[in-house]
Amino acid sequence: MSKPFKVGDVAVLRIDAARTPVQETGLLAYDRADVMVIGGVDWRESWTGLLLCYVVKAVDGAVFLAEPHELFTKRPPRRAIDEVVRWESVGWMPMDVKLDRAIRQSLRDQVRERA
């Protein structure tokens, strides 16, 4: 479990096939699926006994129990602003960057001439 979830949070469900008989329950279809937490963590009665778990709802409307170690935070979508860009790809370049590049290039040229 990465963090405690609140009601309304979206999480990624990762089912542990070694611990959960997924073939009998049909939960294998929900492995790595997005689910919404609709019930906070609490002790609940399951077909395997009393478990500490959340009540979650899948995208297709199925409601089931998920243990805390099966839920992970969902990564936010990638944004273009977070991407690393090079100075050549933008329309302007600060003067100090231009000077630094010119100095480095002249030093490289001097080293090449000596070699």
N, C-alpha and C positions, 0 to 999 in steps of 0.2 A: 504494500500500500504506500503510495507516494505522499498522500495528504488526506486528511479527513474531508469528505465531500459533504456539501450542503444540498438540501432539496432544491432542485432546479439546475444543478450542475450537470454538464455533459462530460462523460468519461468514455474511455475505451475499455471494452471488456475483453480480457484475455483469459480464456478458460483453460484450467490445468486438467488436461485429459487423463493424467495419471491419478488424480484425486477424485474427479467427477466422472461418473459413468455417462458420458455424453451420448453414447449410442442409444441408451434407453430413454434419456430425457429429451433428445433432439436439440440440445444446446450447442452442438458443434456448428450449426449454421450461424450462431451469433458470436463465434470467436473472432476477435479483433473488430467487432462492430461498435458503432457509437451508440451509447445508451444514455438516457436521462435518469438521474436519481430522483425518484418520486417519494421515497421514504428513507429517513435517516437511519444511521447504524443503530441496531438494537438486537436484542436476543429474540429470535423468531423460530417458530416451529417449522421444520422442513421435513421432507420424507426421510432424511437421514438422521433426524433428531433435532435438538435445540442448537441453533447456530447464531453466531454474531454476524449479521449481514445487513445489506442495504436492499431496498426494494427498487428495482430499476425497470425502465420501460424502453423497449427497442423501437426502432424507427417504424416497424410494421405494426406496432401497437401491442406486442406481446409483453406481458408483465411477469417478472420472475425475480428470484432472490440471487444476489451476488455477494460473495464474501469480500471483505476489504482487500485481501491480497490479489483479487481478480480485477480490480478497477485501477486504472491509471489515468493520469491527467491527459487531456487531449492537447496536442501542440497547436498553437495558433497558426493560421495560414500564413504562408510566406508573403512578404510585402516587398514591392519593388524598392522601397526606400531603404530596406535593410541590406540590400545587395551592395557589395563592394564595387566601386567604379574606379576607373583610371582617369587621370587628368585629361587624357586625349579624348575621352568620350563626352566631356562636358564642353560647353561653349566658351568658358573663360578659365583662366588660370592665374592665380595670384602671382605678383611680381617676384616674391621671394622664392616661390617654387621654380619659376623660370630661371632665376639667377643661380639657384642651387644646381639645377640640371646643366646649365651652361658651364659652371665651374667643374662639375664632375666630368662632363664630356671633354673639356680642355685638358684635365688631368689624365684621362684615358688616352687622349691623342698624344700627349707628351710621353707617356709610358710606351706607346706603340712605336713612336719615333726612335726612342732609345734602344728598343729591342731589335 
